[in-house]
Amino acid sequence: MAREGTRSATGNSRPRVFPTVPETTTTSTKKKTTANVGAKRGPKTAAPKASKPTGVVKKAPAKKVSPAAKAKGVVKKVEGAVTANPEKKAAGTKKIKGTDGAGGKTKVAVTKKK
């Protein structure tokens, strides 16, 4: 009787045949390329580059941080450092750089209809 876990127990006891990959010993010789100066075509010329579109280039407005806002940010940063509160320290840094989002939105004046 066959042992457990053998191939004969599974009913697939034919001998294993592994496909062999034929070795290719032929070396392909690459055709040597020469300058494109054929009798029919002539030498190659570089394609002209397309001009870049001209127009108005919009730049982002420079951030304007008031000295008062910078001072408040420094105070907040020092307060966060003293109290070991990284949130306050980070908020102070953002206020100094002007990236805290304060004063970003402007309100549009609404006119009343009569």
C-alpha positions as CSV (number, residue, x, y, z in Angstrom):
1,M,0.0,0.0,0.0
2,A,1.2,3.5,-0.8
3,R,2.3,5.9,1.8
4,E,0.1,8.9,2.6
5,G,1.0,12.1,0.8
6,T,2.6,10.4,-2.2
7,R,1.7,11.0,-5.8
8,S,0.4,7.5,-6.2
9,A,-2.1,8.1,-3.5
10,T,-3.6,11.1,-5.3
11,G,-4.1,9.1,-8.5
12,N,-1.6,11.3,-10.4
13,S,1.3,8.9,-10.4
14,R,2.5,9.4,-13.9
15,P,6.1,10.5,-14.1
16,R,6.7,14.2,-14.1
17,V,7.9,15.6,-17.4
18,F,9.4,19.0,-17.3
19,P,9.4,20.9,-20.6
20,T,12.9,21.8,-21.7
21,V,13.7,25.2,-23.3
22,P,15.8,24.8,-26.4
23,E,19.0,26.9,-26.1
24,T,19.5,29.4,-28.9
25,T,23.1,29.6,-29.9
26,T,22.6,31.7,-33.0
27,T,23.8,35.2,-32.6
28,S,22.0,37.9,-34.6
29,T,24.3,40.4,-36.2
30,K,22.9,43.8,-36.2
31,K,23.2,45.8,-39.4
32,K,25.6,48.7,-39.0
33,T,23.7,51.9,-39.3
34,T,25.3,54.7,-41.4
35,A,24.5,58.3,-41.7
36,N,21.3,59.0,-43.6
37,V,22.9,60.4,-46.7
38,G,21.1,58.3,-49.3
39,A,21.0,59.2,-53.0
40,K,17.2,59.5,-53.0
41,R,16.6,61.3,-49.6
42,G,19.5,63.4,-48.7
43,P,20.7,64.3,-45.2
44,K,18.1,64.6,-42.4
45,T,17.3,68.0,-41.1
46,A,16.1,68.8,-37.6
47,A,12.4,69.6,-37.3
48,P,11.7,73.2,-36.4
49,K,10.6,73.7,-32.8
50,A,7.1,75.1,-32.2
51,S,7.0,78.5,-30.6
52,K,5.6,78.8,-27.1
53,P,2.2,80.4,-26.7
54,T,2.5,84.1,-25.7
55,G,0.0,85.7,-23.4
56,V,-0.5,87.0,-19.9
57,V,1.3,85.1,-17.2
58,K,-0.5,85.4,-13.9
59,K,1.6,85.3,-10.7
60,A,0.4,84.5,-7.3
61,P,0.2,87.5,-5.1
62,A,2.9,87.8,-2.5
63,K,1.9,87.0,1.1
64,K,1.7,90.1,3.3
65,V,2.1,89.4,7.0
66,S,1.7,92.4,9.3
67,P,4.3,93.0,12.0
68,A,1.5,92.7,14.6
69,A,0.6,89.2,13.3
70,K,4.2,88.2,13.4
71,A,4.5,89.4,17.0
72,K,1.4,87.4,18.0
73,G,2.9,84.4,16.3
74,V,6.2,84.7,18.1
75,V,4.3,85.0,21.4
76,K,2.2,81.9,20.6
77,K,5.3,80.0,19.6
78,V,7.2,80.8,22.8
79,E,4.1,80.0,24.8
80,G,3.9,76.6,23.2
81,A,7.6,76.0,23.8
82,V,7.3,76.9,27.5
83,T,4.2,74.8,28.1
84,A,5.6,71.9,26.0
85,N,2.5,72.1,23.8
86,P,3.5,71.4,20.2
87,E,0.1,72.4,18.8
88,K,0.5,76.0,20.1
89,K,4.1,76.1,18.9
90,A,3.0,75.0,15.4
91,A,0.1,77.5,15.4
92,G,2.6,80.2,16.2
93,T,4.9,79.2,13.4
94,K,2.0,79.2,10.9
95,K,0.9,82.7,12.1
96,I,4.5,84.0,11.6
97,K,4.7,82.7,8.1
98,G,1.1,83.8,7.3
99,T,-0.2,80.4,6.4
100,D,-2.7,80.2,9.3
101,G,-5.5,81.2,7.0
102,A,-6.3,84.4,8.8
103,G,-7.5,87.2,6.6
104,G,-7.7,85.1,3.5
105,K,-11.3,85.6,2.5
106,T,-12.8,89.0,1.6
107,K,-16.5,89.7,1.9
108,V,-18.3,91.0,-1.1
109,A,-20.6,94.0,-0.6
110,V,-24.2,93.1,-1.1
111,T,-26.5,95.8,-2.5
112,K,-30.1,95.7,-1.5
113,K,-32.8,95.8,-4.2
114,K,-35.5,98.4,-3.9
